């Protein structure tokens, strides 16, 4: 009892309570440092992910791709397919490996593999080398995703997880925006080699943060923030994933709803950050830096949506659980309209501040779901299955992200109407928003079932 009292006192005194991260205080300085290192690693991994988009033409010229159709397909379509296929396979394997090996060491391994491939991409001499190295970058994103949110679930309780995942999602969104901007600036300054420098500059810092995480940070006990009916913490580190676990995961209707919304929901995202800069350059005759800058403003909206969406989602959850998925489904549907406006802006694209604000607003609205969906998964799955559920979620996520650019690239091969091709992908948010109805109907019930399973474990 005395130990619990000390934990509560620590939480109350910690300044972390002012940003909704008070649960971190009970994990000590090493746990707090670990959380911020995870934030930094997430930032740079996602900054790397979108370095191709602002330099499609420049990279194509360096690798011998001249025709626009070849650039669209080989850089915008084919590479995302291989990148996300590998990422999905790695993600699935991490769900199992995390039950055998330390999640901390696995996270370090995936970061090193992913960022080494990213760094070497700068030295690719032809398209085949570029394709292989860019595909291998999928190790980083595919591996970190299930590990990251499994660890986050063990740092925070259900009353603050949406805020915590909001911070992580914010770092991802900010990474995407900064990566696009750096790539655009370097590409415009040096069309021949600027894109190569962007891969170097945004991969090297990850090795520094990975070293700090490895030598100075601790990993939380699995299930540390879950309690049984007697208020005791649950440590489920000894559990090994079996086929039965996956059967149980698919018996959970909230999980099924998340998987179903994830595939169509990620299709527009794949398009948004692959082809939008190129669309701004072509359709509105904007310079590379200006076009990349506008997408950076969209990314600012994205990380605002990730963070404040998580805060609002947590607030709604604490009022009534079902309000959180309603919020997600509604924001997903409404995000379609400003996203389409970006593609058909016409003269409004040259309006200055109003178009900047439209980019920010669009990014904000379409990213609200991102921070909350991960908290939803954590809240309805017991700790021993969280790595498995996030490996499956990342697989559906990767499938959508790989399918989106490939589908748009395939359409672009058959039509000169680029806005139409991109619009078709944006409309995939319609079925995505409808699938949230499954989650709305089952969320509260599935969380109760999860708590009952913990009590009888």
Protein Blocks (a to p, Z undefined) as FASTA:
>chain_A
ZZmmmmmmmmmmpmklmnopmmmmmnojmlmmmmmmmmmmmmmmmmmmmmmmmmmmmmmm
mnopablklmmmmmmmmmmmmmmmmmmmmmmmmmmmmmmmcfklmmmmmmmmmmmmmmmm
mmocbfklmmmmmmmmmmmmmmmmmmmmmmmmmmpcfklmmmmmmmmmmmmmmmmmmmmm
mmmmmmmmmmmlmmmmmmmmmmmmmmmmmmmmmmmpccddehklgccfkopacdfklpcc
dfklmmmmmmpmklmmmmmmmmmmmmmmmmmmmmmmmmmmmmnopafklmmmmmmmmmmm
mmmmmmmmmmmmmmmmmmomklmmmmmmmmmmmmmmmmmmmmmnmmmlmnojmmmmmmmm
mmmmmmmmmmmmmmmmmmmpcfklmmmmmmmmmmmmmmmmmmmmmmmmmmmmmocblmlm
mmmmmmmmmmmmmmmmmmmmmmmmmmmmmmmmmmmZZ
